[in-house]
Amino acid sequence: MKKCLIGVYNRSVVLTYLGVVAAVYGMTICNSLKIAVCCLIIAGVCDLFDGKVASMCKRTERQKEFGIQIDSLADTVSFVVFPVMICSKFIFDKAELSFADPMRWAFFAAATLYILAGIIRLGWFNVVSKEEKGVFYGLPVTAMALIFPLYYFIFGFMKQSPNILSAIILLAVVAVLFVTNFKFKKPGKAWYFIATAVAIIAIVLILACTKKS
């Protein structure tokens, strides 16, 4: 029987799709840095567990291949494009720079570098993940779900709003780490519980913050 829709829609990919939903919602509400950062964290938690959920499902080889590709495409939205949008909407737009201002073009260069490095990292992962399992090459793009909230908390601790220079440095440094040729083993099972606990605490602290973002 011919299917009405292309793609896979079973529980093996549901968390991947939910992560994208969280990211897209965050994009629509980027003017609230607090909520946007929470959405980024939620997307990160979804990505953390989507592989585990998929591995527990009975899948055809085509469905497995689809899972690999859709995961990277979802990561492009959630952890490559989304953080740049947060920086652009909340930090860059509020700077009110003129068209000729060097900081405007520095931000453009950093954002471009970050996005290019992110998609290169994901494309490379899709290639080497079939050759060598259990390791990461370069900083995973999903690390931004930890790095950006930490960046948010640092400025919150200093009782200041993130500024455009710090955003430029953040994007540029992380971009370089994405494509730097180093490898490390994927975290063990304990990491899932630790990361989830940290994510819950972070969201609670962000939402409990009285200062408006």
C-alpha positions in Angstrom: 0.0 0.0 0.0 1.4 3.4 -1.0 2.1 5.7 1.9 0.4 9.2 1.9 3.5 10.9 3.4 7.2 10.4 2.9 9.4 10.2 6.0 9.2 8.4 9.3 6.6 9.2 12.0 7.0 6.6 14.7 8.3 6.9 18.2 11.9 6.4 17.0 12.0 10.0 15.8 9.4 11.7 18.1 12.0 13.3 20.4 13.9 14.6 17.4 10.8 16.3 16.1 9.9 17.6 19.6 13.4 19.2 19.9 12.8 21.1 16.6 9.4 22.2 17.9 11.1 23.6 21.0 13.7 25.4 18.9 11.2 26.9 16.5 9.1 28.1 19.4 12.2 29.7 20.9 12.9 31.4 17.6 9.5 33.0 17.6 10.0 34.4 21.1 13.7 35.4 20.8 12.9 38.8 22.3 12.6 37.0 25.6 16.1 35.8 26.2 14.9 33.8 29.3 12.4 31.7 27.4 14.6 31.3 24.3 17.4 29.9 26.5 14.9 27.5 28.2 13.8 26.3 24.7 17.5 25.7 23.8 17.9 23.6 26.9 14.8 21.6 26.1 16.0 21.0 22.6 19.2 19.7 24.1 17.5 17.3 26.4 15.4 15.9 23.5 18.6 15.4 21.4 20.3 13.7 24.4 17.6 11.0 24.5 16.4 10.7 20.9 19.2 8.2 20.0 18.4 6.0 23.1 14.7 6.0 22.2 15.5 5.1 18.6 17.8 2.3 19.6 15.0 0.7 21.5 12.7 0.6 18.5 12.6 -2.0 15.8 13.6 -0.3 12.6 14.4 -1.1 9.0 17.8 -0.1 7.5 16.1 2.7 5.7 14.5 4.0 8.9 17.9 3.8 10.7 19.5 5.8 7.8 16.6 8.3 8.0 17.2 8.7 11.7 20.8 9.6 11.2 20.0 12.2 8.6 17.0 13.7 10.3 19.0 14.0 13.6 21.7 16.1 11.9 19.1 18.2 10.1 17.3 18.8 13.3 20.6 19.7 15.0 21.2 22.3 12.3 18.0 24.1 13.3 18.2 23.7 17.0 21.9 24.2 17.7 23.3 26.0 14.7 20.7 28.4 13.5 18.8 28.9 16.7 21.7 30.2 18.8 22.6 32.7 16.1 19.0 33.9 16.0 19.1 34.4 19.8 22.2 36.5 19.5 20.9 38.4 16.6 17.4 39.2 18.0 18.3 39.9 21.6 21.9 41.1 21.5 22.7 42.4 18.0 19.4 44.1 17.4 19.5 45.9 20.7 22.9 47.3 20.0 21.3 49.6 17.3 24.5 49.7 15.2 24.7 51.7 12.0 25.2 49.9 8.7 28.8 50.8 8.5 29.7 50.0 12.1 32.6 47.5 12.3 30.9 45.6 15.1 27.9 44.8 12.8 30.3 43.2 10.2 32.2 41.5 12.9 29.0 39.9 14.2 28.1 38.9 10.6 31.5 37.3 10.2 31.3 35.4 13.5 27.7 34.2 12.8 28.7 33.1 9.3 31.7 31.2 10.6 29.6 29.6 13.3 26.9 28.4 10.9 29.4 27.1 8.3 31.4 25.3 11.0 28.3 23.8 12.4 27.0 22.3 9.2 30.5 21.1 8.3 30.7 19.4 11.7 27.4 17.7 11.2 28.2 16.6 7.7 31.5 15.1 8.9 29.7 13.3 11.7 27.3 11.7 9.3 30.3 10.3 7.4 32.5 9.1 10.2 29.7 7.8 12.5 29.4 4.8 10.2 33.1 4.2 10.3 33.9 4.7 14.0 31.2 4.4 16.6 31.4 5.6 20.2 33.5 8.7 19.6 33.0 12.4 18.7 35.2 14.3 16.3 35.3 18.0 17.1 32.9 19.6 19.6 29.3 18.4 19.0 27.0 21.1 18.0 24.6 20.0 20.8 27.2 21.3 23.3 25.7 24.8 22.6 22.7 23.6 24.7 25.1 23.7 27.6 27.5 26.5 26.5 24.8 29.2 25.8 22.9 28.8 29.1 26.3 29.0 30.9 27.0 32.2 29.0 23.6 33.5 30.1 24.2 32.6 33.7 27.7 34.3 33.7 26.2 37.6 32.7 23.2 37.1 35.0 25.7 36.6 37.9 27.4 39.8 37.0 24.0 41.5 36.8 24.6 42.6 33.2 23.0 41.9 29.8 25.0 39.9 27.2 26.7 42.4 24.8 27.6 42.1 21.2 31.3 41.7 21.7 30.8 38.7 24.0 28.4 37.2 21.5 31.0 37.6 18.7 33.7 35.9 20.8 31.3 33.1 21.8 30.2 32.3 18.3 33.8 32.5 16.9 35.4 30.3 19.6 32.7 27.6 19.5 32.9 27.6 15.6 36.6 26.8 15.8 36.0 24.0 18.3 33.3 22.5 16.0 35.9 21.8 13.3 39.0 21.3 15.3 40.3 17.8 14.7 40.2 16.1 18.1 38.2 13.2 19.3 36.8 11.9 22.6 34.7 9.0 23.7 30.9 9.6 24.0 29.9 10.0 27.7 28.6 7.0 29.6 25.1 6.3 30.9 25.7 8.4 34.0 25.9 11.4 31.7 22.2 11.1 30.8 21.1 11.5 34.4 23.6 14.3 35.2 22.7 16.3 32.1 19.0 15.9 32.7 19.3 17.0 36.3 21.5 20.0 35.3 18.9 20.9 32.6 16.0 20.9 35.0 17.9 23.0 37.6 18.9 25.4 34.9 15.4 25.9 33.6 14.0 26.3 37.2 16.7 29.0 37.9 16.1 30.8 34.7 12.3 30.9 35.1 12.7 31.9 38.8 14.8 34.8 37.9 12.9 38.0 38.5 14.8 40.2 36.1 13.0 40.5 32.8 15.0 39.5 29.7 
